[in-house]
Amino acid sequence: MKTTLITITALVLTLLATAKTTCLPLPDTLTPFRVVYMAGDDASERAEIVVYRLGNKYFAENAAPQFYIGKNKVDLWRTELNATQVATCMQFQKKAGTLPAECPEVSMVPKTYQITANNKTTTIQGDCDWDGIDFFDLRSALFSEYYTQLDARRRAFTDSLSSLLHGKWYFSAPPGKPEPGSRLTLQKKQNNTKTCFWEMGKNSSFKSTCNEYINLSYSIRYALNTEGNIFFEIQGGTTTDADGNTSIRNFGATFVIDSVDDLELKLKFLRR
């Protein structure tokens, strides 16, 4: 009898412990929850957040856009939500429920929200007053650490690439002017057939000694954009007179870096 009582007591305690770990800390009025933000006439900017529940925990995914460092995809962001973040999601849902389907357009860029919550999808268009809890506020609350890490990784990648570009790059100027998609190969080693060079220095400085192919004679800086590809952007050249008036002397040029190492740089021309 004593053994039976002990066994029953242990079973009850086990069931209570199981119930405690499987019940939700809050009633699940949150999921399924999905927010799609679109901007532009053709929704050229699109971002998406999905929140879901597994067991007694909530998770969020940054479903769109896809982030890159150079040409390399960044893994999908997935994070477990704490109580504050869950409350922020609920606050967003509550605010969205008070907004009309259409708000006045204040900016020149049309905006659309598609929000799925409580098994219902709602569309909200225009520049509504979100009281500090719009899509970007929500995304920041859920993924701010990931954005910090992404920025740090991109800076490290860009710094490494800038170091690789430092120095003089020689090339033979192709005939004619560059067309979109045309290629240009530059090399660190000079020879008799390569008399032109571009020089990339510290702090993204730039100098061109061969301007028949593409006039960059007044350009003094370049920039690297490493989101989705590796864009090499030579900035336009300007001069400023004694009265402080600035004049454009040459347009810039944008290339994609196809490949680069210690000795060779291959570029694809995009546009001026």
Secondary structure, 3 states (H helix, E strand, C coil): CHHHHHHHHHHHHHHHHHHHHHCCCCCCCCCCEEEEEEECCCCCEEEEEEEEEECCEEEEEEEECCCEEECEECCCCEEECCHHHHHHHHHHHHHHCCCCCECCCCCCCCEEEEEEECCEEEEEECCCCCCCCCHHHHHHHHHHHHHHHHHHHHHHHHHHHHHHHCEEEEECCCCCCCCCCCEEEEECCCECCECEEEEECHHHEEEECCCCCCCCCCCCEEEEECECCCEEEECCEEEECCCCCEEEEECCEEEEEEEECCCEEEEEEEEC
